[in-house]
Amino acid sequence: MKKNLLYIALASLAFTACEDLDLRPEGDTTTPDQKEETLNNNPDRAEAGVNAVFSGLSQYAPNSDVLGSVRHNDFGYPAIMMALDACSEDVITSDNGYNWAGNSLDFTDRVYTSNESKIIWNTLYSSILSANTVLSSIDENTEDPQLQYYMAQAKTTRAFMYLNLVQLYQFNYEGHENSPAVPLITDKNKDEAATNGCPRATVQEVYDQINDDLTKSIALLENCGISRPDKRYVSAAVAYGLRARMNLAMHKYAEAANDADKAIAAATDCAPATFNEINHPTFWDFSEKNWMWGIRVEETDDVVSSGLINWISHCGTFNYGYCTVSGSRQISKKLYNQISETDARKAWFSDGQGVNPFLSDAYNAYLVENEFYPYTSCKFAPYGGYADGNIGADTNANDVALMRIEEMYLIKAEGLARTGGDGYAVLSAFMTNFRDPQYSFPGTSGDRLINEILKQRRIELWGEGLIWFDIMRLNQGVDRRGCGFHEPTVIFNIEPNSPILLYRLPQTEIQANSAISEGDNNPVASAPDPVKDVE
């Protein structure tokens, strides 16, 4: 009989991280009262379980056993962010031996035996397993505020992981409600799944679970009276923000706008960054006021002591690491040329000559000395922040943003624009107050306004692992012509709904999960053929 990969290959990841959460009392059964009594007697154990959920987002080579070796693109959720950006047309990378996102760049990661296939699947499901471990130890009807808080942390994180999965393994919600998505494993069915496997749930079923988790989390977080100690934990604002993303993906635009507005109102510890706060490299510390949620990385973490196996090593131009030998990352020159000269975000990239007039002489000297391409990212500060003395920092302990409040303004603007509301007013106020004091746009409604909002999303969220989900929810293709890709072998024009856009369930899961067969997988797709570039 097959054994489910989700509970064999991943068990060592999640349960090692949660080893302090030993909540089962003596005996064969655990009643709700026993669960709560055990947690009340050992509150540190519940806290340890929640901490394991979030520490699991950033790990050194967590999938090395499954992969058979330590891979330098295996460092938790940020590795998935890096891979998804590499699939797009907006984040330019070079197809060389130092680019560990090269398989995503040329779409060979869609082969279901690829390392990336296993990394994405295992990383997301190991977080779900950790969340389920916490939830199975708490009575869902508990009235203890601290336990309600822990429950909300686990539910929100589980929803976040499933929101990723459902958009990576199936096309957009509308028209695919009954299509197969991914196995839906919760604290309620995890034992059954471990024994008998778990089939692919429908897209609708996965979204229903996401919505249920987030709606319950919002209520718990609003009523428990407990404030998060820092931004690695979720708040009601973060849960509203995730539900806004969910509704956007489902094309429920009025609901998305409403949730984004609630997220903004609830995010009392956040505010959009101003012109002078973002006209230079930043985004390195989750205490920054515009971060709603992020991954905390400590100097003592294994991903940091590894030197190279971390997100900023690959994606940060001004830190020590792969970025200095791989050519770093560039913005599509088509997108760069759409950024106004008075927009503070122009400083996030070097210009067509490879220099950045917004930055200091020392930063520009670094760009030139390392022979970085034109349009190279200057968005992410070196560890320690934007100061000449931090250039080339060899401590790669930068935090990683998972949600910023600026995204909520753009979701609100799009939701209103698509439902007859005044999306233009929201967009214009955001841009003139925080990004471009001379911003103007003549189209106040209709498709022109929607396209303008989508463009501003691409600029604002560049390099943060989010734009691939726009490609999927909007049923777009990937057209890299004229973007400035460095090798002709990766210039593609992929049509919408092409099967290569979807990931396939890993072969290891098919072999291990008795409820899924080869015929249940997404279709085999050949890597796309290169096309002729255009100026």
Salt bridges, closest charged atoms under 4 A:
GLU89 OE2 - ARG458 NH2 3.99
ASP90 OD1 - ARG458 NH2 2.66
ASP109 OD1 - ARG110 NH1 2.98
GLU140 OE1 - LYS188 NZ 3.26
GLU174 OE1 - HIS251 ND1 3.10
ASP187 OD1 - ARG158 NH1 2.85
ASP187 OD2 - LYS188 NZ 3.17
ASP191 OD1 - LYS190 NZ 3.46
ASP212 OD2 - LYS216 NZ 3.26
ASP213 OD1 - LYS155 NZ 3.62
ASP213 OD2 - ARG158 NE 2.85
ASP230 OD2 - ARG232 NH2 2.87
ASP230 OD2 - ARG296 NH1 3.23
ASP259 OD1 - ARG243 NH2 2.83
ASP261 OD1 - LYS412 NZ 2.79
ASP269 OD2 - ARG228 NH2 2.98
GLU277 OE1 - LYS289 NZ 3.25
GLU298 OE2 - ARG296 NE 2.65
GLU341 OE2 - LYS346 NZ 3.44
ASP343 OD2 - ARG345 NH2 2.77
GLU406 OE1 - ARG404 NH1 2.99
GLU406 OE2 - ARG435 NH2 2.97
GLU407 OE2 - ARG245 NE 2.81
GLU414 OE2 - ARG418 NE 2.91
GLU414 OE1 - ARG473 NH2 2.84
GLU452 OE1 - LYS455 NZ 3.14
GLU460 OE1 - ARG345 NH1 3.05
GLU460 OE2 - ARG404 NH1 2.88
GLU460 OE1 - ARG435 NE 2.84
GLU464 OE2 - LYS379 NZ 2.69
GLU464 OE2 - ARG404 NH2 2.68
ASP470 OD2 - ARG457 NE 2.82
ASP470 OD1 - ARG473 NE 2.82
ASP479 OD1 - ARG481 NE 2.89
